[in-house]
Structures are given as C-alpha cells and as structure tokens.
C-alpha cells in the first residue's frame, strides 16, 4: 500500500501556514464506540495526571454538570480537580449562541468559570466565520516526564448532556432538549478515537495553533466583547508551556489529521486562506473507492458532497454506498424542520439517481423501537481507509465551521477473504475492517466477538445481509409487531419529500443558514475545495 495514494500530500493539504505534519507514522488508534465508554476512559486517563502534566481540550459544547460516570465525577469536577493537582489545564470552547436559540452560551461559560476558579484557563472562542461555530471535540493529555503515556481523544463526542449512552441505547439520564420523537432520554450513537504515538504531537499542535492565534476572541461580536469585559471574563490567553517532543512510535497505524477552517477576516495565522483538508481528504479517498463506502453521519447534506459519491458510483459499477443516518432531525417546528429535511432529501436523491440499486440508507432504533439519534461521523472505504471525526458530510463542515478528523491507514493486512476487496493491491486492513464490523455487529445484533461475521466481510454479501435484516425488521413493524422481534436495529431510511410550496422557502434557508459556504470566492467559482 502506498500511503500517498490515500493520504493528502503536503501540496494537496495546501496550507503552508500550519506547522502540522503531513501525516504521522507509528501510532495506535482505538475506536471508542458510544459516550459511556469514552467518558469512562477519559476519567481514568485524567485522574492519572499529576502536577506539570498537560490537559488541553476544545469543544463545541461543555456542560459542567454532565456526569462522566453514573456516580461522577462531572466534567467540571474532573478538570477542576486536575487543575488543583497542578495539571496545566487549558481549554477552548465555542462561545456559542444564546440558550434561547437552543444553544449553550451559559453552559460553556459556566464550565469556563468553574475550571478557572480551580486554577485552569478555558477561553470562550468566537473566532469563527459569521454564523459558524468551533465544532472540534479534542482532548490532549501530555506527560512531559513520560511521553510514552501521552494520549489524545478526537471524534464526534462533546463533553455535554445526552452523550453518555452505550450499546443498549437507553439514552443519557441527563438529556438535552430534542424532537419528542426521540423520547425523554434520546438514544445517542457516537464514536470517538483514542490515539497514542506521534499523532498526539500533531493534535497538540492543532490546539496550540488556535490558542496562540492573535485574533481577538470576540472579533465578530462587539456586544459580546462588552458583556465579557463587564463580567471580567478572560479575554487574553496566557502562555502555554513548551511543547514536548512527540511521543515515541507505538503501533502500526499511520494517521493523517484533517481539519476545516474557513476563510475569515482577520485571517487565522495558521490558516491564512482557511483549511479544507477534511473535504480534500474525503475526496481523495472516495475517488479511490471500488467496492464499498460505509458512512455514519448526522446530516449527509449538500449536493456538492452528494455529487462526489454519485460520480464514484457512476464510474465504478461494483461500488456500493451504505449510510446510517438519524431517522428524524433533532429539531421540530414549522420553521426549523423543513430546512433540516430538504438538504438530506436532495442529497440522497442525487446519489440514488446515480445508482438506485447500489445505494442503501438506514436509520437506527433501539429494541423498544425508539429511534436512535446518529451523531457519529465515520467513514470506511473498501476496508482500507477509515476516518473518525467531528465533521459531517455537508458543505458547512467541509468549509465553514472548525472541524477535526483523523484518517487511519493500518500497516496490518486483514487476511480474511476477500483479502483485497478493491482489487487495487492495497489489501484490506485490520483497523478499517474491524471498525466497520464492530459497528455492523451492533446494528445487526450479531455476536460482538465476531462469531457471526461470515456474511459481513465480502462487500457484496455484507450489503445483502444488512439490507435483508433491515427489511425484515421493517416488515415486522408493518405487520403490527406480531411474534418475536427480528434481530437488528436498522430500518430503511425513507426521507419525507416536502410539498413544493414548502421547498420554495426551505431550500434557500437550508443553503444560506443551515449549510453555508466558507470557501474563498475563487474556490467557489472554480467548484473546488
């Protein structure tokens, strides 16, 4: 396998303003599926830190009272206690919009103040494009005295309410407000990645670049700046400790850190024209796909993204696209719901027109029949290349917000037949195939240890098995739920098509507000990322 066939080169990254390495070798990546296992692991790692160690984090939303384990600690307690032990705690949390708009301004501020009172420093960061957000979910733990124990976590899971769910999908006892169709404690499906090795240094660099950027924290909001000054908020980041050397190699995984930063004024010092390596990385991997693209995504919007899949499906007649998405948007309402629906309906229609018999889209429910909200952002291509991140498959995540993803290529071949499903000589790889199989075992109620994987390894057999299980569960529901519930949790996803009168206003609202374009004008005109 040639890494340059899958990973972006330095030229393709197209951001010489950043010190981020092109990719790193010798890492160990471990998927943490669902918030409860991730939170439990994070507690153990943070509680092992001692004076002089580093705890850096970025987040879209942080709820200080979210319990990391059933009996605690909360997010605020975990990080504050670390600061009290002498750990250097630094955080960047999106300043957010008002709570009255269903955002989290007060929660993020409360988390900042709680950690600040304990000796840490958490900044409310509004250095975004107008209407945008910092959507990265990253925790970096460094031990300068023992770098072999350094670890970082990156992916889709915020440190907030509703995320602490597990494979049973009963939901987090501390829920956020969502569409009532998800019930009082919405079931939540998500994935985070734990990484060790030199990639921890790259993720440390990602944090440091944002922390040291000279742009004012409230650059786009003078009223917010005045309110912060009146509250005595911390508006100037203190210096960071010297960055330790990268941790030593420890595993067979090559990891490329992919990011989105929009083109803004004043410019980011580390991305003067923005950065769109998320979009470029996915584009390169999808164009190499030959048999199976599997993705889990919260949105799957945008005709620009759908056209990438449609082109790949058109050019390669053995290629299948399998996607798992939420059954319903997370919001209801006469004004909010249609723009959420129209973008996905448009994108899926485009893919299905390209290859109607090779596009499969499913949603998930728990064993009580309650829909599971899919918040994961995962992509696996031909059991070779895999990514886990914060970015959704839409134009906003690829151009407008701040995003962070890790793409993984494994040196270890998976010899299960077919050993080279794409036929390009790359060979199936253990990390990518195991990630897909772990997710499908849960979705299909298969043995977690892999004893029932026989029809899930070959792409053609796997697609048939997944589709058959989803259809059987759908028939059981349609027949009045008579008899035992069939195994599995997937059902065919059938997006509702909106009336033309609703589409007249929902489509422009979706394009301008829900899925904006953060590219420089020349890239928009050229249709490139």
Secondary structure, 3 states (H helix, E strand, C coil): CCHHHHCCCHHHHCCCCCCCCCCEEEEEEEEEECHHHHHHHHHHHHHCCCCCCEEEEEECCECCCCECCCCCCEHHHHHHHHHHCCCEEEEEEECCCCHHHCCCHHHHHHHHHHHHHCCCEEEEECCCCCCCCECCCEEEEECCCCHHHCEEEEECCCECCCCCCCCCCCCCCCCCCCCHHHCCCCEEECEEEEEECCHHHHHHHHHHHHHHCCCCCCCCCHHHHHHHHHHCCCCCCCCCCCCCCCCCCCCCEEEEEEEEECCCCCCECCECCCEEHHHHHHHHHHHCCCCEEEEECCCCCCHHHHHHHHHHHHHCCCCEEEEECCCCCCCCCCCHHHHHHHHHHHHHHHHHHHCCCCEEEEEEECCCCCEEEECCCEEEECCCEEEEECCCCCHHHHHHCEEEEEEEEECCECCCCCCCCCCCCCCCEHHHHHHHHHHHHHHHCCCCCCCCCCCCCCHHHHHHHHHHHHHHHHHHHHCCCCCCCCCCCEEECCCCCCCHHHHHHHHHHHHHHHCCCCCCHHHHHHCCC
